[in-house]
Amino acid sequence: MIALDDIRTETDLVTCLRMRRQAEALLDRLMKNRTRTEQYHRDHGTMDPMRTVTGRTAIDNAIDHTKEILRNLDRVIQSDQEADSFETDCAGLSRLRRRA
């Protein structure tokens, strides 16, 4: 998991946003591949061996992991934006205190 302390510079935030776009693209490909795989098994009258054993396919697991990565990235991005807002608010208070 990426911690808030890991992303502190603008470059890090840009990297995090790029990673999020990549994860979204991966999720889209996984969803399409799951649909194709399910269609293949229906057409050929077969069952996914992993689903037969565990009740879930490997693609289902990959989709869940990718969604978790997206949630973590969203949390980091949101935390970083809140930290920027807090720093701005505090800087504003400091300026007011100096005037008093």
C-alpha positions as CSV (number, residue, x, y, z in Angstrom):
1,M,0.0,0.0,0.0
2,I,1.2,3.5,-0.8
3,A,1.3,5.7,2.3
4,L,0.7,9.4,2.4
5,D,4.3,10.1,3.4
6,D,5.5,8.4,0.2
7,I,3.9,11.1,-1.9
8,R,4.9,14.5,-1.0
9,T,6.2,16.2,-4.1
10,E,4.4,17.3,-7.2
11,T,6.4,14.8,-9.1
12,D,5.2,12.0,-6.8
13,L,1.6,13.1,-7.1
14,V,2.0,13.1,-10.9
15,T,3.4,9.6,-10.7
16,C,0.5,8.5,-8.5
17,L,-2.0,9.9,-11.0
18,R,-0.2,8.1,-13.8
19,M,-0.3,4.9,-11.8
20,R,-4.0,5.4,-11.3
21,R,-4.6,5.8,-15.0
22,Q,-2.6,2.6,-15.7
23,A,-4.6,0.7,-13.1
24,E,-7.9,1.9,-14.7
25,A,-6.7,0.7,-18.1
26,L,-5.7,-2.6,-16.6
27,L,-9.1,-3.0,-14.9
28,D,-10.8,-2.3,-18.2
29,R,-8.7,-5.0,-20.0
30,L,-9.3,-7.5,-17.2
31,M,-13.1,-6.9,-17.4
32,K,-13.0,-7.4,-21.1
33,N,-10.9,-10.5,-20.8
34,R,-13.2,-11.9,-18.2
35,T,-16.2,-11.5,-20.5
36,R,-14.3,-13.1,-23.4
37,T,-13.1,-16.0,-21.2
38,E,-16.7,-16.6,-19.9
39,Q,-18.0,-16.6,-23.5
40,Y,-15.2,-19.1,-24.5
41,H,-16.2,-21.5,-21.7
42,R,-19.9,-21.2,-22.6
43,D,-19.2,-21.8,-26.3
44,H,-17.0,-24.8,-25.6
45,G,-19.0,-26.3,-22.7
46,T,-16.1,-26.1,-20.4
47,M,-15.5,-24.7,-16.9
48,D,-12.7,-22.5,-15.6
49,P,-10.5,-24.9,-13.6
50,M,-9.7,-22.2,-11.0
51,R,-13.4,-21.5,-10.6
52,T,-14.1,-25.2,-10.3
53,V,-11.7,-25.5,-7.4
54,T,-12.0,-22.2,-5.6
55,G,-15.3,-20.7,-6.8
56,R,-13.5,-17.8,-8.3
57,T,-11.4,-17.3,-11.4
58,A,-7.9,-15.9,-11.5
59,I,-9.3,-12.9,-13.5
60,D,-11.9,-12.3,-10.7
61,N,-9.0,-12.2,-8.2
62,A,-7.0,-9.8,-10.4
63,I,-10.0,-7.5,-10.8
64,D,-10.5,-7.4,-7.1
65,H,-6.8,-6.6,-6.5
66,T,-6.9,-3.9,-9.1
67,K,-10.0,-2.3,-7.6
68,E,-8.2,-2.3,-4.2
69,I,-5.2,-0.7,-5.8
70,L,-7.5,2.0,-7.2
71,R,-9.1,2.6,-3.8
72,N,-5.7,3.0,-2.2
73,L,-4.5,5.4,-4.9
74,D,-7.7,7.4,-4.5
75,R,-7.1,7.6,-0.8
76,V,-3.5,8.7,-1.2
77,I,-4.5,11.3,-3.8
78,Q,-7.4,12.6,-1.6
79,S,-5.1,12.8,1.5
80,D,-2.5,14.7,-0.5
81,Q,-5.0,17.2,-1.6
82,E,-6.3,17.6,1.9
83,A,-2.8,18.1,3.2
84,D,-2.2,20.8,0.6
85,S,-5.4,22.5,1.7
86,F,-4.4,22.4,5.3
87,E,-1.0,23.8,4.6
88,T,-2.6,26.7,2.7
89,D,-5.1,27.4,5.5
90,C,-2.3,27.4,8.1
91,A,-0.1,29.7,6.0
92,G,-3.1,32.1,5.8
93,L,-3.5,32.0,9.6
94,S,0.2,32.7,10.0
95,R,-0.1,35.8,7.8
96,L,-3.1,37.0,9.8
97,R,-1.3,36.5,13.1
98,R,1.7,38.5,11.9
99,R,-0.6,41.5,11.1
100,A,-2.2,41.5,14.6
